[in-house]
């Protein structure tokens, strides 16, 4: 039996994922959380074989949670499930230790395939991302945004969304001065 913990801040998504996975006789959802604190409480108390983790969560981001999970549970496979397109996050989260990346637009069967793949020790990315990565191998130089740290990339995204520095600081638990320093480096 494959034991899964789901971490997503949307109740309807958690319920939908549970329903999809409940249909498979070899997969069981043993816990669900809506934020980082709940996720770690559940993961520390319930044995699981993998975590399905949303990247956009209130408080700590999915990338921060992923890094902490990999620090505490190095061998625990983590499948990132996100509304963000692969080209924005997939490579970044794979470098941070994710076992796979899947968008929420994916078919239920693809979710099940991804879980089975990461449980067996493999990595999972979509065929379209695989194709893009192979194409990029031949390209010279990386786009500049791919050279940013995870925090720089996160702040750049929030600035691009039009969020004020004060709001960014509050959401990321950083001072306005720190956010301003990141902004200056990004510019």
C-alpha positions, 0 to 999 in steps of 0.5 A, spaced: 500 500 500 502 506 498 501 511 503 500 519 501 500 525 505 497 531 501 498 538 502 494 543 499 491 550 501 484 549 497 479 544 501 476 542 494 483 540 491 485 536 497 478 532 497 479 531 489 485 528 490 483 524 495 477 521 491 482 520 485 487 516 489 481 512 493 479 509 486 486 506 486 487 499 490 494 500 492 494 507 494 491 510 500 491 518 503 493 517 510 493 525 511 492 532 509 494 539 511 493 546 508 499 549 511 506 548 513 505 547 520 499 542 519 504 538 514 510 537 518 505 535 524 502 530 520 508 528 517 512 527 523 506 523 526 504 518 520 508 514 516 507 515 509 511 513 502 510 520 499 508 527 499 504 531 494 505 538 495 502 544 492 507 550 491 503 556 493 501 555 500 500 561 505 506 563 510 511 558 507 512 557 500 512 550 497 519 550 495 521 552 503 517 546 505 520 542 500 527 544 502 525 542 510 522 536 508 528 534 504 533 536 510 528 532 515 526 526 511 532 526 505 529 519 502 521 521 502 519 522 495 515 529 494 511 530 488 510 538 487 503 539 484 502 546 482 497 551 478 504 554 475 506 552 468 512 547 468 517 552 465 516 557 471 518 552 477 519 545 475 527 545 474 527 549 480 523 545 485 527 539 482 534 542 484 531 543 491 529 535 491 523 534 489 522 527 485 517 530 480 513 536 478 506 536 475 501 541 474 494 541 476 491 541 469 494 534 468 489 528 468 488 524 474 491 518 470 498 522 470 497 523 477 497 516 479 503 515 474 507 520 477 506 517 484 508 510 482 514 513 479 517 517 484 515 511 489 519 506 485 525 511 486 524 515 479 523 522 477 517 524 474 516 530 469 512 531 463 514 529 456 513 536 454 518 539 459 523 533 458 522 535 450 524 542 453 530 540 457 533 536 451 532 542 447 535 547 452 541 543 452 543 545 445 542 552 447 547 557 449 547 560 456 541 560 461 536 565 461 537 570 466 531 569 471 534 562 471 540 564 475 536 567 481 536 564 487 529 561 490 528 567 494 530 572 489 525 568 484 519 569 489 520 576 490 521 577 483 514 574 481 511 578 487 513 584 484 511 582 477 504 581 480 504 588 482 505 587 490 507 593 494 514 592 498 510 592 504 505 586 502 511 582 500 515 583 506 509 581 510 507 575 506 514 572 506 516 574 513 521 579 511 523 586 513 521 592 508 529 593 507 530 586 506 525 586 500 528 593 498 535 590 497 532 584 493 529 588 489 535 593 488 539 586 486 533 584 481 533 591 477 
